[in-house]
Amino acid sequence: MELSLLSENLNIALTHVSRFVSTKAQLPILGHILFTTDSGRLKLSATSLEMGINYWTGAKIESEGSFCLPAKDISEFISYLPAGKIDFSLNEQNLLTVTSTKASSTFSTLSSTDFPSIPSLDSSTIFELDLPQLLDSVAAVAFASATDDSRPVLTSVLCKFTPEILTLVATDGFRLSLKTIKFQNPITFPDGQESLTLLIPAKSLSEVLKIAKIAPKIKIGLTPERHQVVFVLEDLEIVSRLIDGEYPNFERIIPESSPTKIYVNKEELAQAIRLASVFARQSANVVRFSLKKDSLELSANAPQIGQNQVLVDARIEGDPLEIAFNYKFISDFLAIVRGNEVIIELNQPLTPGAFRDPQNPDLLHIIMPVRLQD
C-alpha cells in the first residue's frame, strides 16, 4: 500500500475522527483508527460501538490497502508535522513508513480485519434536511435530555418524522423541550409508513453538532437492520445506535391552558437569575417567582448566607401567583432564546410552567415547579 497526501488535510481528518475513538474500551482495537483506500481517496474510520464515523480525505493512491493505527499516537505525530506532502508506505510485515520533507518514521500497525464493521446506509430510508435549521433545532432541545443512564430513553431525543413535520423532543423528567420543523417539500417513507419515530442519543446529536460544517443540506437515514441512524455530510458519515424503548407520553404534561402570562425582558430576567443563584445554589437551586401588579419578584433564601430579592419589570396578565423553579433550568432555557423577550405561562403553583420565545414560535419549553416550603 502506497499513497501521498497533505499533512494539513490529514490533521483535519484526524481531529474529527478522533472524537469517536473509545478511550475506555476493553477491546484495544477500539482505540485505533482504520485507514482504508477507497475510490481514489483515503477513508478514516473510528468507532466506540455506540457511535462511528467514516471520513474521506483527498489522497494520491499508488496502491490499495488498509491498516489500523493507535488514534492518540498518529494524531499527535501528524499534528507536529509541518504543512506539506507526506507519503505512506505499508510493507508486508505491516510496518507503515511515514515520510515528510525532513523526517521518516515507522509505525507498527494492526490488521484491518480486527476492526469492527461500521454499518452502511440503507438507500431506501434517506431524508434530506436543511442543515442549519436542523442544527439550530437540535441545540434547542438536546440540553433538556437526561445525563444519567438510569432511564436510557430519557438520554435520547425523540425524532418523529411525518410527511410535512419533524418533531424533536427531549426531557429529563423535570423539564421538556419541544421543537417542530416544517419541511419545504413533503417526505415519503418506505413500506407505506405514515410516520417514523427514532430515539437518537442526545450525545450523538451533540457530536453531529460539533463536527458538522455549515452546508446547505444533511441526509439522515437508517442502516438496513434499522437499529442505527446515519448522518451523511459532504465528506463524512456519522453512525449512531438507536435507543430501544418507549418514550414517555410527553403531551400529557403540556398545559392545556395558562390563565397567567408574564412578558419579561430576557436579559433582565437572566441578570435576576444570576443574582438569585448565589443564594439558591446553597438551597437546592430553588428560586421563588412572586407575581406583582407590574413586576416580577425573584427571591432565594440560603440559611448559611442570607436572602435575596430582585424586582424585574414585567407585564403580567392574570391573577397574582407564587411559584418556584430550579434556576439552572431557567438559565439553560434563556441561553437558547433568540429574541429580547420571554413569555412565561403559568397555571397553578404545582403545575408545569411553559416558557416561550416569541422569535422562535415553534419551540416550547416546559419546566416542572418546585414545591414551596413556607
N, C-alpha and C positions, 0 to 999 in steps of 0.2 A: 504494500500500500504506500503510495506516494502522493503528496499534494502540497500546494502552497497557498497562502492567504495572507491578508494583512493582520498584524497583531492587534491593531486597534479594533478591527471588526470582531476578532475572536474574543477580545476582552469584554466587549459589549455583550456578546452572546453568553459568555461565562457568567457575567454579572446577573443576567436574567435567569439562566438555568440553575445556578447555584441555590437560588431561593427554594427550589423544590427538592433539594437533596436532604435525605433524612440524616440528622446528626445523632440520633439516639437509637438507631435501629439495631436489632440483634443480627440482621443479615449484613455483613460487611459490604456486599456489592451495592447496597443502597446508599453508601457514602461515596459512590463513584458516579462519573458522568460517562455516558456511552457516546462515542464518536463514530459516525457512520457516513460513508459517501453515499449520496442519494441524488440521482438525476443531475449530475454536474455541480452539486453543492455539497457542503458539509452539514450534516444534521447532528445536533447535540441533544441528548435526551437525559432526563433525570426523573426519579420517582421516589415518593415516600410510601407508595402503595395506597395512600389516601388521595394524593394528587400526583400528577405527572405533567411533563412538558416536552414537546418536540420543538426545537428552534433551528431554523435553517439560516446559514450564512454563506456568502459567496466564497468560492474557492476554485483554484485551478486543479482539477483532478487528473493526475497522471496514471494512477492505477487504483482500483477499487479495494475496499477493505473496511474493517471495523475493529474497535478496541475500547477498553474501559480504563479510565484513569481516576485516581482519588481526586474528588472535587476540590478540596482545600488546597492541595499541593499544586495542581495545574493552574487553578485560578490565581493563586498568589504569584506563581512563576511568570505567567503571561502578563500580569499587571505590572511587573518590574521591567519588562522589555520595552525598548524604545519603539516608537511607531515605525512601521515599515514591514517589509515582506519577511515571512518566516516559512520554513519548509518542514514538513512532517515526513518521516520515513520509517515504516514499520517492517522489521525483518522477520524471518521465520522463527526466531526464538522469542517473539513477542516483545522485543525491545524497541521502543519508539525513540528516534533521534529527532530532536527539535533544533533547528539551525537558524540563527539570525545572522545579521551582518557581522557581528563580532563575538558571537557565543555559540557553543554547541553543547547540548545536554542530552542525556539518555534517561528514559523513564521505563521502569518495568510496568507492563500492562496486564490486565486480566482479559480473559476471553469474553467476547460479546455474547456468547451462548449462555453465560451465567446471569445476564442482565434480564430482569423481569420485562415481559412484553407490555407495552403501553397500548391500550385498545385504540382502534381506529374509529372513524366517524361513519355512522350509517347514513348514506346519502338520502335516504327516504324520510329522514326526520331532521330537516335543517330549516331554521328560521333566520332570516336576515333582519337585523335591527339597527337602528340609529345608535352608534356607539356613544357619542357624548351624552345623549339622553339616557341611555342605559346606565352609564357610569354615575351620572348625577342621581338617578333614582336609587341605585344600589347604595350609594353613600347616605341617602336619606332614610334608609330602613335598617341596614345591616347592623348598625351600632346598638339596636334595641334587642338583638338576639342574646341568648344566654351564653356565658363563657365557661360554665362547668358542664360536665357530661352526665350529670345525674338524670337528666331527661334529654336524650340525644336530639329529639325532634326540635327542641327549643334552641339548639345551636344552629339551626338551619334558617334559611329564608325560603318561605313558601312562594313559589313562582307559578302562578296559574295563567296559562295561555288560553285565550278564546280567540275566535277569528279576528276580532277587532280590538281586543284589550289584553294587556298583560298586567296582572295584579301582583305586586310584591308585598309580602307581609313578614314582619319579624316581631317576636315577643320573647321576653324572658319570664313572663308570668306577673311582672309588676308594671310593665309598660308595653306598649304596642305601637308600631309604626307601619302605616299602610300607604302605598303609593300606586297609582294607576298610570299606565302608559297607553295612549291610543295609537294604534298602528295607522300609518298613512295608507297602506294597502292591506286589505284583509289577508290573513294567512290561512293555509289549509293544513289539515292533519292527515297522516296516513291511516289506513284501515277504517276510514269513515268516522273517526272520532270527532266529537264536537268541542272537546277541550282537552288540555293536557296539564297536569299538575306535577311539579317537581319540587322536592325538598333538597335544596342545594346548601351545603355547609356555608355558613357566613364567612368562615375563614377562607374558603375557596374563592368566594366572590371578592373578598378583600384583596387577595393576591392578584386576581384579574384586574382590579382597580389599579394596583401598583405597577403592573407590568404593561398594561395596555397603552398603546400610543393613541394620540388623538387622530383617529382615522374616521372616515365617513360612516363605515359600517362594521358590524361584527356579526359573525354567523354562530348560531347556537344549535347544537344537535345532540343526538344520543348515540351511544355505541350500540351495536347490533343486539346485545343482550338486554339493553335498556336499564342497566344498573349504574351507568356512568354518563355524565354530561360532558360535552366537548365544546370549548370556546375556540373559534378559529379567527385569527387576525392575519395580517399580511404574511409574516414570516414565522408564525408560531401557532402551535395548538396547545391549549391547556386542558387537561383531562381531570375530572374530579368525580369521586364516588358520590352517589346519591344516598341520602339518609332514608332508611326504610322505617315506616311508622305512620301513625295517624296524627295529623296536626290538630291542635285544639280548635274548637269551634269559636274562632275569634269574633265572629259577628255578634255573638250574644253580649259581649261587653261594650260594644259601641253604643253610646247613649242614643235613644230614640228621640229625645227632646232635651233641650237645655234652656230652662227659663232665665238663667242668669248668664250674662255675657260681659266680658271685660275686654276693652280695647286699650292696649298699652304699648308704649314705645319699646322696641326690642332692646336698645342699648340701655335705657333707664332701668328696665327690668333686670337685665344682666348685671348692671352695677349693683343694684339692690341685693341680688342673689349672692354676688361676691362678698359684699359686706356681711350678710347674714351667715355665710358659710363659715366664717371664722368662729362663730359660736355654734352653729348647727353641727359641725363635724365632731364636736365634743358630746353631742346628744343625738346619736342615731341619724344624723343628717336631716333632721326634721325642721322645716320652715313653715310657719303658720301664715296663711293668707287671710287677712281681715278686710272685707269689702266695706268701704265708706261711701259717702254720697258722691264725691268727685275724685276719690283717690283709692289706692290700694296700699294697705299697710302690710309689710312683711316683718315678721319678728322671729327671733330664735333665742332660746334660753339654754345656758350651759352653767350648771351649778358651780363648776370649778372656775369659770371665768367671769360670768355675769350675764347680761342680756342685751339684746339689740332690737331696735325698731327703726324701720325705714319707710318713709312715705313715698309713693310713686304716683305721679299724676296719671289718671286713667278715666276713661268714660265707662260708666257702669250702667248696665241695663238689667233690671230685675231687683229682687229683694236682697237685703244685706245677708251675708253668709260668712261663716268661718270654716276654713278647710286647711289641711296641712298636706305637704308633699315632701318627698325626698328631693332636696335641692339639686343633687347631682343629675337626676333625671331631667329636670327643667333646664339645667345648663347644657346638657347634651342636645336637647331639642333646639335651644336658642342658637347653638353652633351651626345648625343647618338651615336656619331661616334666611331667606334671600332678601326680604324687604325690611322696612323700618318699623313695621307694626306687627303685633302678635294679637291673636284673638283667643281668649280662654273661655270655654263654655262649661258651665257648672250646673249641677242639679241639686244634690244633697251632700252633706259633709262626708258621707261614706260611699258615694257613687263615683265612678271614674270621671275624671276631667278630660275634656277634649281640647287639644291645642292645635291651632291652625295658623298657617302663613298665608295671608291674602295674595301674596305674589306667587304662591305655589298651591293653587286650589285643589290639585289632585293628590295632595299629601294630607294625611290625618294622623295625628299622634295622640295616643291615649295614655294617661298616667293614673295608676291607682293611688287613691289618697291614703294617708296615714291616720290612724285613729288618734284623735286629740286626747291628751291627758290633762284634765282640768285640775 
